[in-house]
Structure formats: structure tokens, C-alpha cells
């Protein structure tokens, strides 16, 4: 049975990484993190070989991270929050969205 209704658009992430800098593993790890977190909410993640120290992450063509502009590489928390803010702004990311709290002093200490 077929339908004439096209599937709903799911956002696509592209990660351009510098092959000269050997950033393939970093790009692959970030792709894995996104696919593990967002699963079927994404249409896919594409790794795009580049050069010249280029490292850029886009969602549907919108740049969410650029290594030179943003000062290095994103951590998994920041990356997931930026992707979430575009694809599902109302989604609660659980522990990722919570602020770290200072550890409590052990009982009996001042």
C-alpha cells in the first residue's frame, strides 16, 4: 500500500571536518552522540571531508558551530543543546539541561 503523502521533514546535520588535521574520529564521535540522543528525530548526519583546519556543524544549512568562530570544538552537552534548540526547542534534555550544583559538605564539617 502506498500513499501520496510525503514523509515529514526531519532535520539533517552535516559535519565538515579537516582531513589534514585527522579530525575524522572527532567528527564521527559527534555524529554518534547526535544519533544516539536524537534517534529518529534526525533525517541523518553526514560527515563531509574538508581541509585547512575547517570544522563546522550545520543543521539544515544553518551553522551551529564553527571551530574558528566559536573557539575550538563543542563538548557533547553544548552540541546537543544547540541541535535541540533548532530541531525541538521544547524538548527537555534531562540532566544535560540542569545546572551543576556544588557538592554538599559532609555532615559535621563547617
Buried (B, 14 or more C-beta within 10 A) or exposed (E): EEEEEEEEEEBBBBBBBBEEBEBBEBBBEBBEBBBEBBEEBBBEBEBEEBEEEBBBBBBEEEEBBBBEEBEEBBEBEBBBBBBBEBBEEEEEEEEEEEEEEEEEEEEEEE
